[in-house]
């Protein structure tokens, strides 16, 4: 395990498939001039018939860290993997797990696999959320996804505790967010709630908010 404290990320990797780069790429100086921490801590043997790839991580301009894999350490255009996140696990079989509440509404857990050309995110039927929070305004919970007012299950008053279980994985907006969440009330009722983000990134549920630019 490797903690990059300045960049704000934790890396897990198979030690037998990793090495330290001889030097950092010259272009990383541009990050430093912009006040962003950036480094190239590892070269990883990711398989798939590819040469070792250089791991490049940065803190982002406003605490929104990201990591990438480059086949040429000096050339950002050779990126074959990139994702925002705070924890990255590079498995010996070549898969990559990413997690962390950054550039997302919650701790977004993702799996990436190589498709023969670059890494792509594996589709999930739902995304796990797991937030315990309280409503700050009335919230309608329905029996069907989409906030259908014709199928109300219960209306939660402001200040009501609830658990956000899952987020729909299809129908994302242009910002990559999806307002449909499967929630559980304190009485154990489960239903769908439409919880869009406000312009400031917050929602009417405490703990559910957009972290990033």
Residue pairs with C-beta under 8 A, 6 or more apart in sequence:
1 10
1 11
1 12
2 10
2 11
2 12
2 13
2 41
2 42
3 10
3 11
4 10
4 11
4 39
4 41
4 57
6 37
6 39
6 59
7 37
7 38
7 39
7 57
7 58
7 59
7 65
8 37
8 59
8 63
8 65
8 86
9 57
9 65
9 67
9 85
9 86
9 87
9 88
9 100
10 86
10 87
10 88
11 41
11 42
11 55
11 57
11 67
11 88
11 89
11 90
12 87
12 88
12 89
12 90
13 42
13 44
13 89
13 90
14 90
14 91
14 92
16 92
17 44
17 45
17 46
17 92
18 42
18 43
18 44
18 45
19 42
19 43
19 52
20 41
20 42
20 43
21 40
21 41
21 42
21 43
21 54
21 73
24 39
24 40
25 40
25 54
25 56
25 73
25 74
26 74
27 74
27 76
28 38
28 39
28 40
28 56
31 37
31 38
31 58
32 38
34 61
35 61
36 58
36 59
36 60
36 61
37 58
37 59
38 56
38 57
38 58
38 59
39 56
39 57
39 58
40 54
40 55
40 56
40 73
41 55
41 57
42 54
42 55
43 52
43 53
43 54
43 55
43 73
44 52
44 53
44 54
44 55
44 69
44 90
45 52
46 52
46 53
46 69
46 90
46 94
46 114
47 93
47 94
47 114
48 94
48 114
48 116
50 71
50 80
51 71
53 69
53 70
53 71
53 80
53 81
54 69
54 70
54 71
54 72
54 73
55 67
55 68
55 69
55 90
56 67
56 68
56 69
56 70
56 73
56 76
57 65
57 66
57 67
57 68
58 65
58 66
59 65
60 66
60 84
60 102
60 212
60 213
61 213
62 212
62 213
63 102
64 84
64 102
64 103
64 211
64 212
64 213
65 84
65 85
65 86
65 100
65 102
66 82
66 83
66 84
66 85
66 103
67 81
67 82
67 83
67 85
67 88
68 76
68 79
68 81
68 82
69 79
69 80
69 81
69 82
69 119
70 76
70 78
70 79
70 80
71 78
71 80
72 78
79 118
80 114
80 117
80 118
80 119
81 96
81 112
81 118
81 119
83 96
83 98
83 110
83 112
83 121
84 100
84 102
84 103
84 104
84 212
85 98
85 99
85 100
85 102
85 108
85 110
86 99
86 100
86 101
86 102
87 97
87 98
87 99
87 100
88 96
88 97
88 98
89 96
89 97
89 98
90 96
91 97
94 113
94 114
95 111
95 112
95 113
96 111
96 112
96 113
96 119
97 109
97 110
97 111
97 112
98 108
98 109
98 110
98 111
98 112
99 107
99 108
99 109
99 110
100 107
100 108
101 107
101 108
101 211
102 211
102 212
103 211
103 212
103 213
104 176
104 177
104 210
104 211
104 212
105 167
105 177
105 197
105 203
105 208
105 209
105 210
105 211
106 129
106 130
106 131
106 164
106 167
106 208
107 129
107 130
108 127
109 127
109 128
110 121
110 122
111 121
111 122
111 124
112 119
112 120
112 121
112 122
113 119
113 120
113 122
123 169
124 169
125 169
126 166
126 167
126 168
126 169
126 182
127 166
127 167
127 168
127 169
128 165
128 166
129 164
129 165
129 166
129 167
129 181
129 208
130 163
130 164
130 165
131 163
131 164
131 205
131 207
131 208
132 161
132 162
132 163
132 207
133 161
133 162
133 163
133 164
133 205
133 206
133 207
133 208
134 159
134 160
134 161
134 162
134 205
134 206
135 156
135 157
135 158
135 159
135 160
135 162
135 204
135 205
135 206
136 158
136 159
136 204
136 205
136 206
137 158
137 204
138 155
138 156
138 157
138 158
139 155
139 156
139 160
139 162
139 193
139 195
139 204
139 205
140 147
140 149
140 152
140 154
140 155
140 156
140 193
140 194
141 152
141 153
141 154
141 155
141 156
141 183
141 185
141 189
141 191
141 192
141 193
142 148
142 149
142 151
142 152
142 153
142 191
142 192
142 193
143 151
143 152
143 153
143 191
143 192
144 151
144 192
145 168
145 180
145 192
146 180
146 192
146 194
147 180
147 192
147 193
147 194
153 189
153 191
154 185
154 189
154 191
156 162
156 185
160 185
160 186
161 186
162 183
162 184
162 185
162 186
162 205
163 183
163 184
164 181
164 182
164 183
164 195
164 205
164 208
165 181
165 182
165 183
165 184
165 190
166 181
166 182
167 178
167 180
167 181
167 182
168 178
168 180
168 181
168 182
169 178
170 178
171 178
171 180
172 178
173 179
177 197
177 210
179 194
179 195
179 196
179 197
180 192
180 193
180 194
181 192
181 193
181 194
181 195
181 208
182 190
182 191
182 192
182 193
183 190
183 191
183 192
183 193
184 190
195 203
195 204
195 205
195 208
196 203
197 203
197 209
197 210
201 209
201 210
201 211
202 209
202 210
203 209
